[in-house]
Amino acid sequence: MRMAKPAPARSSPKHRSTAAQKAKSKPAPKAKPLTARNCDRHVLYQRSVQAPETDARFYSRWFTKYTGRPLRLLREDFCGTAVLATHFVKLHPENRAIGVDLHWPTLAWGRIHNVRPLLNQEQQSRLTLLQKNVLDVRRPLADAILALNFSYSVFKQRRQLAAYIKNCFRSLKPGGILFLDAWGGPDVLQHKTDKTRHKGFTYEWEQRRFDPISHDIECAIHFSFPDGSRLRDAFVYEWRLWTLAELRELFVEAGFVDVHVLWEGTDRASGGGNGVFRRKEVGDMDEAWISIVVGKKPG
């Protein structure tokens, strides 16, 4: 928890000058190098995987462009540390957010490290975090529901995911929007580990196992450090790899209209995604891709 620093005692100009000289003569303490022993896996995850300020602005802008009204009540399902919901609340004085997750320790970490340092008391009053099953939450009705980072993939049976999407439909205001991101392409079926360097550590994404019959897929995140230490299995995911066709069908069956896909463009220099999403009716034959499935509740 970040604690507020106490106000310094008033002193004479002479004392302040002496204190300033001492402070100037002392170099700032260097941050300890990250290791597997002293790291915080949630901090590293947020630095590696998430861009909450960018995402909060993206979904707000897209919602307004699509519906003609501002996004004011957002529900983030499988919210984890609730960093996206936190940044959404900061965007506008009328924004409210609900974060839903079953795992209390992760929610508690988010309260300490995201909510309290980033939001003042008034802003915190506009954020509600619920330790509940996403299948059991319906009120208050939201303008938009997000289930990102493929988190809904924990539902491996069609009836389970159908029940979730139908519950989202019931949980939205008329004209509300459901966003689910998705991933795929031949590359994601390979047994491999991709590594990305960050300041002080390396992020590793391992695709460990894929069953082409059931579409069960197991992936893991590891973090390695300059001292040679490694935090193995910081996060492990046992999912079903859902196709865009399946997701679109489930949206329609739940009652959503104008179901479509926002496809991420390709960066010509790197060959990876460029962060620009556009509505497309036919996808590209990319080795790996990320997209967003969008559905609107009539009204």
N, C-alpha and C positions, 0 to 999 in steps of 0.2 A: 504494500500500500504506500502511495506517495503521501508524505506528511508535509503540511505547510510549515515553512521555516518561520521561527519566532522573529518578531521585529527586533532589530538591534537596539540596545540601550542608547539613549542620547549621550553624546560626549562633547567635550570642547573641541574647537577646531584643531588644537594641538594633538589631542588624542586621535581624532579622525585621521590626521595627516600621518601619525605614527602607524596607525593600523593599516592605512593604505600602503605605506612603504613596506610593511611586513608582508602584506598580501601580494604586493608586486614582486617581492624577492622570492616568494615561494611558487614554484611551478605547479600548475594544476596536476592533480594525480592522474596518471594514465589509467584508462580502463583495462581491466584484466583481460587477457586474451580468452576468447571463448574456447571451452573444452566440453567434452561429453559430460564431465562431472558438474560443471557450473552453469550449463546452459538451461534455458527455459524453452521447452519444445513449442509452447504456444506462441512465444515471441518469434521464434524462428519460422514457424508455420505462417504467421501473418506477414512476415517480411518476404517469404518465398512465394506464397500462393495468392495472397489477397491484395487488392487495391481498393480499399473501402471508400475512400473519398471519390475516386474516379467512378466506381460502380454506383454509388449513391446519386451522383449527378447524372450518370448515363440513364438509369432507370427513371429518374424524375423527368428528364428531358423527353425521353421516348414516350412515356406515359402521356405527358401533356400534348406532344405532337400528335399522338394517335387518337386520344380521346377528346382533346380540346379543353380539358380541365386540369387543374394541378393535382399532383399526387400528394395527399395529405396524411393518409393513414396506411402505413406499410406493415405487412406481416412477414417476418423472415422466419421460415420454417427451418428446422435443423440448424439453428442460428449459432451453435457453438459458443464462441466468446462474444458474440453479438456486436462485433466491431462494425459491421455494415449498418445495422440498425442504429448504432450510436452515431455514426457519421450522418445518417439520414436525418436524425433529429436536429443535428447542428445546422443543416442546410437552410431551414426556414423556421421562424418563430411559431408557425401553425402546424409544423410537422409533428406527427405522433408515430410511434413504432411499437410493435409487439414482437418479441423474440420468443420462439418456442423451441425447447430442446429437452430431451429426457435426462441428460447427464448433468447432475447437479454440480459436481466439482468444476466442470468446464464453465458453466454459467457463473459460478462463484468467482472463478478466475477472471472472467470478463467484467464482472462488477468492480473488482478491485483494480484491474489494470487498464480497462477501457472506459467504463462508464464514469467512475468517479474522477479520474484525471482529466477526461475530455469534456465532461458536461457539468455545467453549474447546477444548482439546486432546481431552478425552474425547468431547465432542459431535462433533468433526470425525472421530473414529474411527468414528462411526456413519453417516457420509455417504460414499457412493462415487459419484464422477463418472466416467462412461465416454464416451470419444470413439469411439462406434460407431454403426453403422446400427441403428435400432430394430428392423429385421427380423431382426437377428442375435443379439439378446439374449434369453435365456430363463431364465437362472439368476442368482441364487437366485429361487425362486418367491416372488411378492409377494402380499400381502393385497389390494392394490388397485393399479391402473395408471391414471394420468391422462394424457390428451393434450388440453391446453387451448389456449385462444386460437386454435382452429380449425387448429392446426398440422398435423394429419393431412391437411389439404386439399391438401398438396403431392402427394399421390397422386391423379392425375387419372383413372386408369383403374380400372374396377371391380375387375379382377383384382388390381391393386396394393393397393387398400384392403382387399380381402378377405384378401389374404395378411397384411397388417398385423394385422387384427382376429383372424385365426386364430392368429397368433403370440402376441398378447396372451392369448388363451384358454389356450394351452399354457404361458404364463409365469406363470399365476396358481395359487395354492393352491386346492384344492377349497373352494368357497364364496366364492372371491375375486370382486372387483368390477372391471369396466372402466367408466370414465367418459370420455365424449367430449362436449365442448360443441359447440353448433351455433348457427347464426344464419340469419335469413331474413326474409321479408316483402317487400312491394312496394318499400319504401323502399331496401332494400339493392341493388336493381337499377338505381337512378338514378345518373346521372353527376353527382356532387356532392362537395362538401367540407364536412365538419362541423368546427367549431372549438370548442375548450374552453379557457378561460383557467385557467392555474395561476399560482402565485406565480413571477414572473420570466420566464414564457414562455407561449406558446399552442400547444396540441397540435392538429394538423390531421390528420383522417382523410379521405383522398380515395378515393372509389370511381371508378376511372378508366375501366374497361371491363368490359362483361358481354356474353357471347355466349349467347343463349337456346337455341341448338342444342346446343352442347357443355357449357354451364354453366361455361365458363372465366370467371374473374373476376380482374381485376387491381386491386389497391388499394395505397395508399402512405401512409406516415406522414411528415409534415413538422413542423418546429418553427420558430416565428417568435418574435422577440424585440423588446423595447421600442425598441432602437436602430434598428430597421428591417431588421436582418439576418434571414436565413432559412436554416435547414438543410433543403434540399430532398432528398427521397428518402432520408431517414434509414433507412427500412426500406421495401422494396418486396416485395409478395406476389403471386405468380402461382399461383392456386389453382383448384380446381374447387369450385363451390358445391353441396355435397351436400344432399339433402333429408332430412328426418327419416324419411320412408318408406324411402328407400334404406338409411340407416344402420341402422334397426331390422331390415330384411331381412338385412343382412350380419351383424349380431349373431346372429340366429337361425341362419343358415347355418353360422356358426362353432361353434355348440353352446351359446351362452348361453341361459339361461332367465329367465323373468320380465323380459323386455326391456321397458323403459318409459321415459317421458320426464318429467323434472322441468322444469316450465314456470315462467319468472320472471313474477311479478306486475307490475302497472302502478302507478306512483306517480300518484295522482289529480291532484296539483298540477302536476307537470312533464310528465306523459304518458310519461315514460321508465320504465325498469325500476326496481323497488324493492328488488332484491337478495334477495327472498324467493322460494324455489323450492318448488313443490309438485307432487306427482305428478298428472298429468292424462291422461285418455284422449282428450280432444278439445281442441285448441288454440284460442286466440282469434284473431280476424281483425285482428291488430295490424299497423300499418304496418311495424314492425320488431320483432323478438323475438330473445331468446337463451334457449336451453334446454340441458339436459344429458341425453344418452342414457345409460342405465344398463343393464348386463347382468350377470348372475350366473353364475359357473361352477358347475355342479351339484356337490353334495358337502357 
